Amino acid sequence: MKQGVNRFGRLLVSVALLGWATAGSGFAFAAEQASGAAEMGKRSSSPVATVQIQKQPELYAVEPPPLTVTQCGQCHPGVFQDIKKDGGRHAFTCQNCHKSFHSYSPRKNNWDQIMPKCSDCHSPATVAHAQVFTQCAECHSNPHSIKVMPMSQKLLASCATCHAGPPADLKQFPSKHTKLSCADCHTRHGLIPSCNMCHKPHYEGQDFKTCASECHPVHKPKEISYKKDVGTRTCGACHEGVYATWTKTPSRHGKVSCAACHTKHGFIPQCTDCHGLPHSKQLHERFPKCLTCHQDAHNPPVRQR
């Protein structure tokens, strides 16, 4: 019993000593804080700047001129190059679209407010397809490269909206081209492919930008047409026998191009279209068909001299 009392007494003494030590630490901390505050007070009363800088209000007497395109391009070189290469009609001063500069704030989340809208310039009244497509970025994904449009499914499904002629031709004049997607040939918007990408030339050395420059309109290739100056070698690629005969004729017809007589593909002219009635009336009545005597229009017999 006596030992228990002694232990309890020692415990009380330990607790008391711990309390005094804690209180002492608190007093010391408070004194330190007070000393620090006093020191800060002394510092705040001293001058903030240690260097005297003379004011120069004359530097701000004149309003700065607007930024030039080149100056904008110094910080935005990618945008500058996009507009330079593929900007199309958007190659004008930046301020035409951007009225506010460097005013975006993540805290304000004001991106939509400061960015220009396509509708600021392009309204349904001035742009026909704007009546159908209200989300310009679905086709024109980069307003600084307005001519570059990725061949997305949205764009492919809308080709006829801006290019009504080609789809109508493909439907009206069926061919193997009718079964193709626009993207099979036009791998990017605005690309006019060479027919050589898929088709071999008719003869060695034949070169053409598009087949339409020779004979085949690309969206209706079976409707063959050609210009008056089409090369005879082009005609000979399909009409080999006639071409071989024509190249060897000693007659004057050997100096006349195919298109001079065959003004339209498949058209068979009459001799009288060029020659009229060179013989007597009686002879023409007796031989109404010129080739009865002249045998072959591409190699008519000539009088030997």
C-alpha positions, 0 to 999 in steps of 0.5 A, a space after each residue: 500500500 505504501 509503495 503504491 502511494 509513493 508511485 502515485 506521488 512520483 507520477 504527479 511530480 513528473 506531470 507538474 514538471 512537464 507542464 512547467 517545461 511546456 509553459 516555458 517553451 510557449 513563453 519562449 516562442 511567444 517572445 521570439 514571435 514578438 521579437 520577429 514582429 518588432 524586427 519586421 516593423 523596423 524593416 517596413 519603415 525603411 525604404 523599399 527600393 534601394 536604387 533610385 530610377 528616374 521616371 521617363 514619361 516621355 516614353 509614353 507620350 506617343 501611342 504605339 502603332 498597331 502590330 505588323 504581321 511580321 511582328 506577330 509572326 515573330 512570336 507565332 511563326 507557325 501561324 505565319 507560315 500557315 497563312 503564307 502557304 495556305 491562307 487563301 483569302 485569309 492573308 490579311 492583317 491579324 487585327 482584321 480577326 483578332 481584336 484582343 491580344 494576349 488577354 486569355 486567362 485560365 482563371 476567367 476561362 474567356 477563350 470563347 469570348 476573345 477568339 474571333 468567330 467565322 460568322 463575324 465575316 462569313 454569314 449564310 447570306 454571303 456563303 451558300 454552304 453556311 446555310 447547311 454547315 454551321 460548324 465551320 471547323 468540321 471542314 476548315 479545321 485550321 483557320 490559318 490554313 483555310 485551303 487545307 481541309 482533311 478528307 474527313 467523313 463529314 467532308 466526303 459526305 458533303 462534296 456535292 454541297 460545294 461541287 455539284 457538277 462532278 457527282 451529277 456527271 458521275 451519276 448521269 454517265 456511269 463508269 468505273 469512276 462512279 464506284 469510287 469515293 472522292 478521296 480515292 483520287 482527291 487524297 486532300 481537298 483541292 488536289 487535282 490528281 494526275 491520271 498517271 496515278 492510276 492509269 498507264 499512258 496510252 503510249 510511251 512518253 505521253 504526259 498530261 496533267 489530267 486526262 481531260 486535257 487529252 480525251 477523257 473528262 474525269 467524271 464522265 470518262 466515256 464521253 470522249 472529247 478533245 480539243 482541235 489541237 489534240 495530237 494525232 498520236 493520242 488518237 492513234 493510241 486507240 485507233 492503231 490501224 487507221 493511224 498506221 495507214 494515215 502516217 504512210 499516206 502520200 496524199 494531202 490527207 497526211 498533213 491534216 490532223 484527225 480533229 480537223 475532220 473528226 470534230 467530235 469523237 465518233 463523228 464520220 464526216 462527209 467528203 463534201 464537208 471539205 471538198 464540196 462537189 469537185 466533179 461534174 453533176 453527172 459523175 456524182 450522180 453515177 457515183 454518189 459515194 466518194 469512196 467508191 473511187 477514192 477507196 480510203 479517206 485516210 489513204 486515198 489514191 493519188 495521181 502519180 506524177 
